[in-house]
């Protein structure tokens, strides 16, 4: 029974990774995160940065660079904003470190 459960979990993980790697599966999420980071209240910005922090290590770079690197620009603006909490600034810094430590180039689109 344990090996069946393990193989079922492995299959579920494989199915999830396949869906995540599809071109359109995460676009709505990243558009929502951008919208919240632009105009959301501070508690939603904190949750959005926390969500980004959990995604940046494995998500396709195209999501992080969509809309001319809007996420990167917004993270920098959170760091420099006097209204951002210390925790939010630290999380935004951590997120940027993770983004820029990824292999591959980050380019803006014309």
PDB file as gemmi writes it, atoms N, CA and C in Angstrom:
CRYST1    1.000    1.000    1.000  90.00  90.00  90.00 P 1                      
ATOM      1  N   UNK A   1       0.828  -1.195   0.000  1.00  0.00           N  
ATOM      2  CA  UNK A   1       0.000   0.000   0.000  1.00  0.00           C  
ATOM      3  C   UNK A   1       0.869   1.255   0.000  1.00  0.00           C  
ATOM      4  N   UNK A   2       1.986   1.248   0.706  1.00  0.00           N  
ATOM      5  CA  UNK A   2       2.855   2.420   0.757  1.00  0.00           C  
ATOM      6  C   UNK A   2       3.446   2.723  -0.615  1.00  0.00           C  
ATOM      7  N   UNK A   3       3.878   1.699  -1.343  1.00  0.00           N  
ATOM      8  CA  UNK A   3       4.460   1.939  -2.664  1.00  0.00           C  
ATOM      9  C   UNK A   3       3.408   2.466  -3.639  1.00  0.00           C  
ATOM     10  N   UNK A   4       2.172   2.009  -3.502  1.00  0.00           N  
ATOM     11  CA  UNK A   4       1.094   2.522  -4.355  1.00  0.00           C  
ATOM     12  C   UNK A   4       0.870   4.006  -4.073  1.00  0.00           C  
ATOM     13  N   UNK A   5       0.831   4.357  -2.805  1.00  0.00           N  
ATOM     14  CA  UNK A   5       0.632   5.741  -2.408  1.00  0.00           C  
ATOM     15  C   UNK A   5       1.782   6.605  -2.920  1.00  0.00           C  
ATOM     16  N   UNK A   6       2.993   6.120  -2.806  1.00  0.00           N  
ATOM     17  CA  UNK A   6       4.162   6.858  -3.257  1.00  0.00           C  
ATOM     18  C   UNK A   6       4.125   7.079  -4.770  1.00  0.00           C  
ATOM     19  N   UNK A   7       3.777   6.050  -5.515  1.00  0.00           N  
ATOM     20  CA  UNK A   7       3.730   6.195  -6.966  1.00  0.00           C  
ATOM     21  C   UNK A   7       2.593   7.124  -7.383  1.00  0.00           C  
ATOM     22  N   UNK A   8       1.498   7.098  -6.641  1.00  0.00           N  
ATOM     23  CA  UNK A   8       0.388   8.006  -6.912  1.00  0.00           C  
ATOM     24  C   UNK A   8       0.817   9.454  -6.661  1.00  0.00           C  
ATOM     25  N   UNK A   9       1.545   9.688  -5.575  1.00  0.00           N  
ATOM     26  CA  UNK A   9       2.043  11.031  -5.282  1.00  0.00           C  
ATOM     27  C   UNK A   9       3.023  11.489  -6.356  1.00  0.00           C  
ATOM     28  N   UNK A  10       3.885  10.587  -6.804  1.00  0.00           N  
ATOM     29  CA  UNK A  10       4.844  10.931  -7.854  1.00  0.00           C  
ATOM     30  C   UNK A  10       4.111  11.293  -9.145  1.00  0.00           C  
ATOM     31  N   UNK A  11       3.075  10.546  -9.478  1.00  0.00           N  
ATOM     32  CA  UNK A  11       2.301  10.838 -10.683  1.00  0.00           C  
ATOM     33  C   UNK A  11       1.605  12.191 -10.557  1.00  0.00           C  
ATOM     34  N   UNK A  12       1.064  12.471  -9.387  1.00  0.00           N  
ATOM     35  CA  UNK A  12       0.391  13.764  -9.159  1.00  0.00           C  
ATOM     36  C   UNK A  12       1.392  14.904  -9.290  1.00  0.00           C  
ATOM     37  N   UNK A  13       2.597  14.740  -8.739  1.00  0.00           N  
ATOM     38  CA  UNK A  13       3.631  15.762  -8.871  1.00  0.00           C  
ATOM     39  C   UNK A  13       3.991  15.979 -10.338  1.00  0.00           C  
ATOM     40  N   UNK A  14       4.138  14.876 -11.074  1.00  0.00           N  
ATOM     41  CA  UNK A  14       4.469  14.975 -12.497  1.00  0.00           C  
ATOM     42  C   UNK A  14       3.359  15.695 -13.260  1.00  0.00           C  
ATOM     43  N   UNK A  15       2.102  15.386 -12.950  1.00  0.00           N  
ATOM     44  CA  UNK A  15       0.968  16.051 -13.597  1.00  0.00           C  
ATOM     45  C   UNK A  15       0.960  17.547 -13.294  1.00  0.00           C  
ATOM     46  N   UNK A  16       1.240  17.897 -12.040  1.00  0.00           N  
ATOM     47  CA  UNK A  16       1.260  19.307 -11.651  1.00  0.00           C  
ATOM     48  C   UNK A  16       2.380  20.054 -12.370  1.00  0.00           C  
ATOM     49  N   UNK A  17       3.563  19.455 -12.442  1.00  0.00           N  
ATOM     50  CA  UNK A  17       4.680  20.105 -13.126  1.00  0.00           C  
ATOM     51  C   UNK A  17       4.392  20.289 -14.612  1.00  0.00           C  
ATOM     52  N   UNK A  18       3.729  19.309 -15.217  1.00  0.00           N  
ATOM     53  CA  UNK A  18       3.359  19.420 -16.628  1.00  0.00           C  
ATOM     54  C   UNK A  18       2.424  20.596 -16.841  1.00  0.00           C  
ATOM     55  N   UNK A  19       1.431  20.746 -15.977  1.00  0.00           N  
ATOM     56  CA  UNK A  19       0.490  21.857 -16.089  1.00  0.00           C  
ATOM     57  C   UNK A  19       1.172  23.196 -15.858  1.00  0.00           C  
ATOM     58  N   UNK A  20       2.064  23.239 -14.892  1.00  0.00           N  
ATOM     59  CA  UNK A  20       2.757  24.484 -14.571  1.00  0.00           C  
ATOM     60  C   UNK A  20       3.623  24.940 -15.733  1.00  0.00           C  
ATOM     61  N   UNK A  21       4.203  23.991 -16.453  1.00  0.00           N  
ATOM     62  CA  UNK A  21       5.103  24.332 -17.547  1.00  0.00           C  
ATOM     63  C   UNK A  21       4.369  24.782 -18.813  1.00  0.00           C  
ATOM     64  N   UNK A  22       3.054  24.607 -18.858  1.00  0.00           N  
ATOM     65  CA  UNK A  22       2.297  25.075 -20.010  1.00  0.00           C  
ATOM     66  C   UNK A  22       2.380  26.589 -20.074  1.00  0.00           C  
ATOM     67  N   UNK A  23       2.344  27.115 -21.277  1.00  0.00           N  
ATOM     68  CA  UNK A  23       2.556  28.542 -21.492  1.00  0.00           C  
ATOM     69  C   UNK A  23       1.545  29.435 -20.783  1.00  0.00           C  
ATOM     70  N   UNK A  24       0.302  29.042 -20.681  1.00  0.00           N  
ATOM     71  CA  UNK A  24      -0.715  29.961 -20.177  1.00  0.00           C  
ATOM     72  C   UNK A  24      -1.166  29.671 -18.754  1.00  0.00           C  
ATOM     73  N   UNK A  25      -0.636  28.647 -18.130  1.00  0.00           N  
ATOM     74  CA  UNK A  25      -1.184  28.240 -16.840  1.00  0.00           C  
ATOM     75  C   UNK A  25      -0.963  29.243 -15.713  1.00  0.00           C  
ATOM     76  N   UNK A  26       0.129  29.993 -15.729  1.00  0.00           N  
ATOM     77  CA  UNK A  26       0.424  30.913 -14.640  1.00  0.00           C  
ATOM     78  C   UNK A  26       0.236  32.381 -14.994  1.00  0.00           C  
ATOM     79  N   UNK A  27      -0.083  32.682 -16.245  1.00  0.00           N  
ATOM     80  CA  UNK A  27      -0.250  34.079 -16.651  1.00  0.00           C  
ATOM     81  C   UNK A  27      -1.281  34.826 -15.812  1.00  0.00           C  
ATOM     82  N   UNK A  28      -2.473  34.266 -15.588  1.00  0.00           N  
ATOM     83  CA  UNK A  28      -3.450  35.012 -14.774  1.00  0.00           C  
ATOM     84  C   UNK A  28      -2.936  35.308 -13.360  1.00  0.00           C  
ATOM     85  N   UNK A  29      -2.232  34.363 -12.770  1.00  0.00           N  
ATOM     86  CA  UNK A  29      -1.692  34.584 -11.429  1.00  0.00           C  
ATOM     87  C   UNK A  29      -0.699  35.741 -11.423  1.00  0.00           C  
ATOM     88  N   UNK A  30       0.195  35.774 -12.396  1.00  0.00           N  
ATOM     89  CA  UNK A  30       1.204  36.828 -12.422  1.00  0.00           C  
ATOM     90  C   UNK A  30       0.599  38.183 -12.768  1.00  0.00           C  
ATOM     91  N   UNK A  31      -0.443  38.208 -13.597  1.00  0.00           N  
ATOM     92  CA  UNK A  31      -1.140  39.468 -13.848  1.00  0.00           C  
ATOM     93  C   UNK A  31      -1.805  39.974 -12.570  1.00  0.00           C  
ATOM     94  N   UNK A  32      -2.379  39.058 -11.804  1.00  0.00           N  
ATOM     95  CA  UNK A  32      -2.991  39.436 -10.529  1.00  0.00           C  
ATOM     96  C   UNK A  32      -1.942  39.963  -9.554  1.00  0.00           C  
ATOM     97  N   UNK A  33      -0.796  39.287  -9.462  1.00  0.00           N  
ATOM     98  CA  UNK A  33       0.270  39.744  -8.565  1.00  0.00           C  
ATOM     99  C   UNK A  33       0.762  41.136  -8.949  1.00  0.00           C  
ATOM    100  N   UNK A  34       0.896  41.387 -10.241  1.00  0.00           N  
ATOM    101  CA  UNK A  34       1.327  42.715 -10.706  1.00  0.00           C  
ATOM    102  C   UNK A  34       0.299  43.768 -10.309  1.00  0.00           C  
ATOM    103  N   UNK A  35      -0.978  43.461 -10.507  1.00  0.00           N  
ATOM    104  CA  UNK A  35      -2.035  44.407 -10.160  1.00  0.00           C  
ATOM    105  C   UNK A  35      -2.028  44.718  -8.669  1.00  0.00           C  
ATOM    106  N   UNK A  36      -1.873  43.689  -7.850  1.00  0.00           N  
ATOM    107  CA  UNK A  36      -1.845  43.908  -6.394  1.00  0.00           C  
ATOM    108  C   UNK A  36      -0.620  44.713  -5.989  1.00  0.00           C  
ATOM    109  N   UNK A  37       0.541  44.388  -6.562  1.00  0.00           N  
ATOM    110  CA  UNK A  37       1.755  45.128  -6.201  1.00  0.00           C  
ATOM    111  C   UNK A  37       1.672  46.589  -6.631  1.00  0.00           C  
ATOM    112  N   UNK A  38       0.923  46.869  -7.698  1.00  0.00           N  
ATOM    113  CA  UNK A  38       0.763  48.250  -8.159  1.00  0.00           C  
ATOM    114  C   UNK A  38      -0.146  49.057  -7.245  1.00  0.00           C  
ATOM    115  N   UNK A  39      -1.312  48.504  -6.884  1.00  0.00           N  
ATOM    116  CA  UNK A  39      -2.304  49.318  -6.182  1.00  0.00           C  
ATOM    117  C   UNK A  39      -2.910  48.674  -4.957  1.00  0.00           C  
ATOM    118  N   UNK A  40      -2.390  47.548  -4.534  1.00  0.00           N  
ATOM    119  CA  UNK A  40      -3.026  46.855  -3.426  1.00  0.00           C  
ATOM    120  C   UNK A  40      -2.659  47.412  -2.068  1.00  0.00           C  
ATOM    121  N   UNK A  41      -3.506  47.128  -1.077  1.00  0.00           N  
ATOM    122  CA  UNK A  41      -3.169  47.510   0.297  1.00  0.00           C  
ATOM    123  C   UNK A  41      -1.939  46.742   0.784  1.00  0.00           C  
ATOM    124  N   UNK A  42      -1.311  47.251   1.804  1.00  0.00           N  
ATOM    125  CA  UNK A  42      -0.027  46.695   2.243  1.00  0.00           C  
ATOM    126  C   UNK A  42      -0.112  45.217   2.617  1.00  0.00           C  
ATOM    127  N   UNK A  43      -1.194  44.787   3.258  1.00  0.00           N  
ATOM    128  CA  UNK A  43      -1.273  43.368   3.645  1.00  0.00           C  
ATOM    129  C   UNK A  43      -1.373  42.464   2.423  1.00  0.00           C  
ATOM    130  N   UNK A  44      -2.023  42.928   1.336  1.00  0.00           N  
ATOM    131  CA  UNK A  44      -2.059  42.128   0.107  1.00  0.00           C  
ATOM    132  C   UNK A  44      -0.714  42.157  -0.615  1.00  0.00           C  
ATOM    133  N   UNK A  45      -0.015  43.280  -0.541  1.00  0.00           N  
ATOM    134  CA  UNK A  45       1.332  43.345  -1.122  1.00  0.00           C  
ATOM    135  C   UNK A  45       2.265  42.369  -0.414  1.00  0.00           C  
ATOM    136  N   UNK A  46       2.143  42.302   0.908  1.00  0.00           N  
ATOM    137  CA  UNK A  46       2.977  41.361   1.663  1.00  0.00           C  
ATOM    138  C   UNK A  46       2.686  39.920   1.249  1.00  0.00           C  
ATOM    139  N   UNK A  47       1.421  39.585   1.085  1.00  0.00           N  
ATOM    140  CA  UNK A  47       1.058  38.236   0.651  1.00  0.00           C  
ATOM    141  C   UNK A  47       1.531  37.964  -0.773  1.00  0.00           C  
ATOM    142  N   UNK A  48       1.459  38.976  -1.625  1.00  0.00           N  
ATOM    143  CA  UNK A  48       1.901  38.813  -3.011  1.00  0.00           C  
ATOM    144  C   UNK A  48       3.401  38.578  -3.098  1.00  0.00           C  
ATOM    145  N   UNK A  49       4.157  39.340  -2.324  1.00  0.00           N  
ATOM    146  CA  UNK A  49       5.614  39.153  -2.322  1.00  0.00           C  
ATOM    147  C   UNK A  49       5.956  37.782  -1.744  1.00  0.00           C  
ATOM    148  N   UNK A  50       5.245  37.364  -0.727  1.00  0.00           N  
ATOM    149  CA  UNK A  50       5.458  36.039  -0.154  1.00  0.00           C  
ATOM    150  C   UNK A  50       5.161  34.949  -1.185  1.00  0.00           C  
ATOM    151  N   UNK A  51       4.106  35.133  -1.943  1.00  0.00           N  
ATOM    152  CA  UNK A  51       3.771  34.181  -3.009  1.00  0.00           C  
ATOM    153  C   UNK A  51       4.856  34.169  -4.073  1.00  0.00           C  
ATOM    154  N   UNK A  52       5.298  35.347  -4.473  1.00  0.00           N  
ATOM    155  CA  UNK A  52       6.380  35.428  -5.457  1.00  0.00           C  
ATOM    156  C   UNK A  52       7.633  34.724  -4.967  1.00  0.00           C  
ATOM    157  N   UNK A  53       7.934  34.911  -3.706  1.00  0.00           N  
ATOM    158  CA  UNK A  53       9.135  34.303  -3.126  1.00  0.00           C  
ATOM    159  C   UNK A  53       9.082  32.782  -3.231  1.00  0.00           C  
ATOM    160  N   UNK A  54       7.902  32.219  -3.120  1.00  0.00           N  
ATOM    161  CA  UNK A  54       7.785  30.760  -3.224  1.00  0.00           C  
ATOM    162  C   UNK A  54       7.812  30.277  -4.674  1.00  0.00           C  
ATOM    163  N   UNK A  55       7.600  31.183  -5.628  1.00  0.00           N  
ATOM    164  CA  UNK A  55       7.539  30.791  -7.034  1.00  0.00           C  
ATOM    165  C   UNK A  55       8.811  31.061  -7.823  1.00  0.00           C  
ATOM    166  N   UNK A  56       9.574  32.064  -7.440  1.00  0.00           N  
ATOM    167  CA  UNK A  56      10.664  32.546  -8.302  1.00  0.00           C  
ATOM    168  C   UNK A  56      11.749  31.517  -8.585  1.00  0.00           C  
ATOM    169  N   UNK A  57      11.924  30.561  -7.730  1.00  0.00           N  
ATOM    170  CA  UNK A  57      12.997  29.581  -7.938  1.00  0.00           C  
ATOM    171  C   UNK A  57      12.724  28.649  -9.105  1.00  0.00           C  
ATOM    172  N   UNK A  58      11.468  28.346  -9.386  1.00  0.00           N  
ATOM    173  CA  UNK A  58      11.186  27.322 -10.381  1.00  0.00           C  
ATOM    174  C   UNK A  58      10.286  27.760 -11.526  1.00  0.00           C  
ATOM    175  N   UNK A  59       9.669  28.920 -11.431  1.00  0.00           N  
ATOM    176  CA  UNK A  59       8.759  29.356 -12.481  1.00  0.00           C  
ATOM    177  C   UNK A  59       9.555  29.819 -13.701  1.00  0.00           C  
ATOM    178  N   UNK A  60       8.961  29.695 -14.870  1.00  0.00           N  
ATOM    179  CA  UNK A  60       9.590  30.133 -16.106  1.00  0.00           C  
ATOM    180  C   UNK A  60       9.908  31.625 -16.014  1.00  0.00           C  
ATOM    181  N   UNK A  61      11.096  32.011 -16.479  1.00  0.00           N  
ATOM    182  CA  UNK A  61      11.526  33.410 -16.410  1.00  0.00           C  
ATOM    183  C   UNK A  61      10.600  34.359 -17.159  1.00  0.00           C  
ATOM    184  N   UNK A  62       9.874  33.843 -18.137  1.00  0.00           N  
ATOM    185  CA  UNK A  62       9.003  34.738 -18.907  1.00  0.00           C  
ATOM    186  C   UNK A  62       7.933  35.378 -18.025  1.00  0.00           C  
ATOM    187  N   UNK A  63       7.522  34.675 -16.966  1.00  0.00           N  
ATOM    188  CA  UNK A  63       6.529  35.245 -16.052  1.00  0.00           C  
ATOM    189  C   UNK A  63       7.129  36.357 -15.197  1.00  0.00           C  
ATOM    190  N   UNK A  64       8.384  36.220 -14.878  1.00  0.00           N  
ATOM    191  CA  UNK A  64       9.054  37.235 -14.060  1.00  0.00           C  
ATOM    192  C   UNK A  64       9.430  38.464 -14.876  1.00  0.00           C  
ATOM    193  N   UNK A  65       9.494  38.302 -16.200  1.00  0.00           N  
ATOM    194  CA  UNK A  65       9.892  39.406 -17.066  1.00  0.00           C  
ATOM    195  C   UNK A  65       8.729  39.957 -17.884  1.00  0.00           C  
ATOM    196  N   UNK A  66       7.523  39.459 -17.632  1.00  0.00           N  
ATOM    197  CA  UNK A  66       6.386  39.939 -18.417  1.00  0.00           C  
ATOM    198  C   UNK A  66       6.157  41.430 -18.178  1.00  0.00           C  
ATOM    199  N   UNK A  67       5.601  42.082 -19.189  1.00  0.00           N  
ATOM    200  CA  UNK A  67       5.323  43.534 -19.128  1.00  0.00           C  
ATOM    201  C   UNK A  67       6.583  44.338 -18.819  1.00  0.00           C  
ATOM    202  N   UNK A  68       7.651  44.047 -19.549  1.00  0.00           N  
ATOM    203  CA  UNK A  68       8.925  44.770 -19.377  1.00  0.00           C  
ATOM    204  C   UNK A  68       9.450  44.702 -17.948  1.00  0.00           C  
ATOM    205  N   UNK A  69       9.505  43.512 -17.408  1.00  0.00           N  
ATOM    206  CA  UNK A  69      10.038  43.267 -16.058  1.00  0.00           C  
ATOM    207  C   UNK A  69       9.274  44.044 -14.989  1.00  0.00           C  
ATOM    208  N   UNK A  70       7.973  44.134 -15.161  1.00  0.00           N  
ATOM    209  CA  UNK A  70       7.140  44.904 -14.242  1.00  0.00           C  
ATOM    210  C   UNK A  70       7.276  44.426 -12.802  1.00  0.00           C  
ATOM    211  N   UNK A  71       7.387  43.108 -12.609  1.00  0.00           N  
ATOM    212  CA  UNK A  71       7.514  42.582 -11.244  1.00  0.00           C  
ATOM    213  C   UNK A  71       8.807  43.077 -10.598  1.00  0.00           C  
ATOM    214  N   UNK A  72       9.888  43.044 -11.329  1.00  0.00           N  
ATOM    215  CA  UNK A  72      11.176  43.510 -10.805  1.00  0.00           C  
ATOM    216  C   UNK A  72      11.092  44.998 -10.451  1.00  0.00           C  
ATOM    217  N   UNK A  73      10.503  45.777 -11.333  1.00  0.00           N  
ATOM    218  CA  UNK A  73      10.362  47.216 -11.099  1.00  0.00           C  
ATOM    219  C   UNK A  73       9.511  47.474  -9.855  1.00  0.00           C  
ATOM    220  N   UNK A  74       8.422  46.726  -9.719  1.00  0.00           N  
ATOM    221  CA  UNK A  74       7.548  46.907  -8.560  1.00  0.00           C  
ATOM    222  C   UNK A  74       8.229  46.488  -7.262  1.00  0.00           C  
ATOM    223  N   UNK A  75       9.031  45.439  -7.317  1.00  0.00           N  
ATOM    224  CA  UNK A  75       9.766  45.022  -6.117  1.00  0.00           C  
ATOM    225  C   UNK A  75      10.754  46.106  -5.690  1.00  0.00           C  
ATOM    226  N   UNK A  76      11.441  46.709  -6.665  1.00  0.00           N  
ATOM    227  CA  UNK A  76      12.352  47.806  -6.334  1.00  0.00           C  
ATOM    228  C   UNK A  76      11.588  48.987  -5.746  1.00  0.00           C  
ATOM    229  N   UNK A  77      10.401  49.259  -6.268  1.00  0.00           N  
ATOM    230  CA  UNK A  77       9.637  50.390  -5.733  1.00  0.00           C  
ATOM    231  C   UNK A  77       9.151  50.102  -4.315  1.00  0.00           C  
ATOM    232  N   UNK A  78       8.847  48.837  -4.011  1.00  0.00           N  
ATOM    233  CA  UNK A  78       8.465  48.491  -2.634  1.00  0.00           C  
ATOM    234  C   UNK A  78       9.624  48.712  -1.669  1.00  0.00           C  
ATOM    235  N   UNK A  79      10.821  48.395  -2.127  1.00  0.00           N  
ATOM    236  CA  UNK A  79      12.007  48.575  -1.281  1.00  0.00           C  
ATOM    237  C   UNK A  79      12.235  50.052  -0.977  1.00  0.00           C  
ATOM    238  N   UNK A  80      12.017  50.889  -1.970  1.00  0.00           N  
ATOM    239  CA  UNK A  80      12.309  52.315  -1.780  1.00  0.00           C  
ATOM    240  C   UNK A  80      11.138  53.113  -1.213  1.00  0.00           C  
ATOM    241  N   UNK A  81       9.980  52.492  -1.108  1.00  0.00           N  
ATOM    242  CA  UNK A  81       8.809  53.208  -0.611  1.00  0.00           C  
ATOM    243  C   UNK A  81       8.872  53.409   0.904  1.00  0.00           C  
ATOM    244  N   UNK A  82       8.680  54.645   1.372  1.00  0.00           N  
ATOM    245  CA  UNK A  82       8.700  54.887   2.820  1.00  0.00           C  
ATOM    246  C   UNK A  82       7.519  54.236   3.545  1.00  0.00           C  
ATOM    247  N   UNK A  83       6.466  53.906   2.807  1.00  0.00           N  
ATOM    248  CA  UNK A  83       5.299  53.295   3.452  1.00  0.00           C  
ATOM    249  C   UNK A  83       5.427  51.777   3.603  1.00  0.00           C  
ATOM    250  N   UNK A  84       6.447  51.175   2.982  1.00  0.00           N  
ATOM    251  CA  UNK A  84       6.645  49.723   3.106  1.00  0.00           C  
ATOM    252  C   UNK A  84       7.211  49.371   4.476  1.00  0.00           C  
ATOM    253  N   UNK A  85       6.723  48.278   5.040  1.00  0.00           N  
ATOM    254  CA  UNK A  85       7.255  47.819   6.322  1.00  0.00           C  
ATOM    255  C   UNK A  85       8.640  47.215   6.118  1.00  0.00           C  
ATOM    256  N   UNK A  86       9.361  47.081   7.196  1.00  0.00           N  
ATOM    257  CA  UNK A  86      10.698  46.469   7.130  1.00  0.00           C  
ATOM    258  C   UNK A  86      10.588  45.041   6.615  1.00  0.00           C  
ATOM    259  N   UNK A  87       9.582  44.304   7.082  1.00  0.00           N  
ATOM    260  CA  UNK A  87       9.403  42.915   6.652  1.00  0.00           C  
ATOM    261  C   UNK A  87       9.134  42.833   5.153  1.00  0.00           C  
ATOM    262  N   UNK A  88       8.310  43.747   4.654  1.00  0.00           N  
ATOM    263  CA  UNK A  88       8.003  43.765   3.223  1.00  0.00           C  
ATOM    264  C   UNK A  88       9.248  44.088   2.410  1.00  0.00           C  
ATOM    265  N   UNK A  89      10.045  45.028   2.882  1.00  0.00           N  
ATOM    266  CA  UNK A  89      11.290  45.373   2.181  1.00  0.00           C  
ATOM    267  C   UNK A  89      12.253  44.194   2.157  1.00  0.00           C  
ATOM    268  N   UNK A  90      12.370  43.501   3.258  1.00  0.00           N  
ATOM    269  CA  UNK A  90      13.271  42.337   3.323  1.00  0.00           C  
ATOM    270  C   UNK A  90      12.786  41.249   2.372  1.00  0.00           C  
ATOM    271  N   UNK A  91      11.479  40.973   2.387  1.00  0.00           N  
ATOM    272  CA  UNK A  91      10.935  39.954   1.482  1.00  0.00           C  
ATOM    273  C   UNK A  91      11.118  40.352   0.017  1.00  0.00           C  
ATOM    274  N   UNK A  92      10.928  41.639  -0.285  1.00  0.00           N  
ATOM    275  CA  UNK A  92      11.133  42.111  -1.657  1.00  0.00           C  
ATOM    276  C   UNK A  92      12.600  41.944  -2.062  1.00  0.00           C  
ATOM    277  N   UNK A  93      13.521  42.242  -1.149  1.00  0.00           N  
ATOM    278  CA  UNK A  93      14.959  42.040  -1.411  1.00  0.00           C  
ATOM    279  C   UNK A  93      15.259  40.564  -1.648  1.00  0.00           C  
ATOM    280  N   UNK A  94      14.712  39.701  -0.803  1.00  0.00           N  
ATOM    281  CA  UNK A  94      14.923  38.263  -0.967  1.00  0.00           C  
ATOM    282  C   UNK A  94      14.404  37.788  -2.316  1.00  0.00           C  
ATOM    283  N   UNK A  95      13.266  38.317  -2.706  1.00  0.00           N  
ATOM    284  CA  UNK A  95      12.668  37.952  -3.985  1.00  0.00           C  
ATOM    285  C   UNK A  95      13.571  38.380  -5.146  1.00  0.00           C  
ATOM    286  N   UNK A  96      14.087  39.594  -5.081  1.00  0.00           N  
ATOM    287  CA  UNK A  96      14.990  40.070  -6.126  1.00  0.00           C  
ATOM    288  C   UNK A  96      16.281  39.257  -6.171  1.00  0.00           C  
ATOM    289  N   UNK A  97      16.810  38.887  -5.021  1.00  0.00           N  
ATOM    290  CA  UNK A  97      18.012  38.048  -4.981  1.00  0.00           C  
ATOM    291  C   UNK A  97      17.739  36.729  -5.695  1.00  0.00           C  
ATOM    292  N   UNK A  98      16.592  36.123  -5.409  1.00  0.00           N  
ATOM    293  CA  UNK A  98      16.241  34.855  -6.050  1.00  0.00           C  
ATOM    294  C   UNK A  98      16.082  35.026  -7.564  1.00  0.00           C  
ATOM    295  N   UNK A  99      15.452  36.107  -7.983  1.00  0.00           N  
ATOM    296  CA  UNK A  99      15.253  36.340  -9.417  1.00  0.00           C  
ATOM    297  C   UNK A  99      16.587  36.511 -10.125  1.00  0.00           C  
ATOM    298  N   UNK A 100      17.466  37.345  -9.562  1.00  0.00           N  
ATOM    299  CA  UNK A 100      18.723  37.634 -10.246  1.00  0.00           C  
ATOM    300  C   UNK A 100      19.781  36.553 -10.061  1.00  0.00           C  
ATOM    301  N   UNK A 101      19.549  35.616  -9.158  1.00  0.00           N  
ATOM    302  CA  UNK A 101      20.508  34.514  -9.018  1.00  0.00           C  
ATOM    303  C   UNK A 101      20.138  33.341  -9.918  1.00  0.00           C  
ATOM    304  N   UNK A 102      19.034  33.439 -10.631  1.00  0.00           N  
ATOM    305  CA  UNK A 102      18.631  32.386 -11.562  1.00  0.00           C  
ATOM    306  C   UNK A 102      19.539  32.380 -12.771  1.00  0.00           C  
ATOM    307  N   UNK A 103      19.703  31.210 -13.326  1.00  0.00           N  
ATOM    308  CA  UNK A 103      20.481  31.120 -14.557  1.00  0.00           C  
ATOM    309  C   UNK A 103      19.605  31.588 -15.706  1.00  0.00           C  
ATOM    310  N   UNK A 104      20.232  32.230 -16.666  1.00  0.00           N  
ATOM    311  CA  UNK A 104      19.487  32.771 -17.803  1.00  0.00           C  
ATOM    312  C   UNK A 104      19.467  34.275 -17.728  1.00  0.00           C  
ATOM    313  N   UNK A 105      19.154  34.890 -18.858  1.00  0.00           N  
ATOM    314  CA  UNK A 105      19.148  36.337 -18.910  1.00  0.00           C  
ATOM    315  C   UNK A 105      17.764  36.870 -18.653  1.00  0.00           C  
ATOM    316  N   UNK A 106      17.701  38.000 -17.988  1.00  0.00           N  
ATOM    317  CA  UNK A 106      16.449  38.716 -17.841  1.00  0.00           C  
ATOM    318  C   UNK A 106      16.521  39.912 -18.781  1.00  0.00           C  
ATOM    319  N   UNK A 107      15.617  39.922 -19.745  1.00  0.00           N  
ATOM    320  CA  UNK A 107      15.607  41.000 -20.735  1.00  0.00           C  
ATOM    321  C   UNK A 107      14.251  41.670 -20.736  1.00  0.00           C  
ATOM    322  N   UNK A 108      14.268  42.929 -21.105  1.00  0.00           N  
ATOM    323  CA  UNK A 108      12.996  43.613 -21.296  1.00  0.00           C  
ATOM    324  C   UNK A 108      12.570  43.420 -22.734  1.00  0.00           C  
ATOM    325  N   UNK A 109      11.264  43.473 -22.953  1.00  0.00           N  
ATOM    326  CA  UNK A 109      10.747  43.345 -24.321  1.00  0.00           C  
ATOM    327  C   UNK A 109      10.369  44.715 -24.833  1.00  0.00           C  
ATOM    328  N   UNK A 110      10.540  44.896 -26.105  1.00  0.00           N  
ATOM    329  CA  UNK A 110      10.245  46.207 -26.705  1.00  0.00           C  
ATOM    330  C   UNK A 110       8.773  46.416 -26.897  1.00  0.00           C  
TER     331      UNK A 110                                                      
END                                                                             
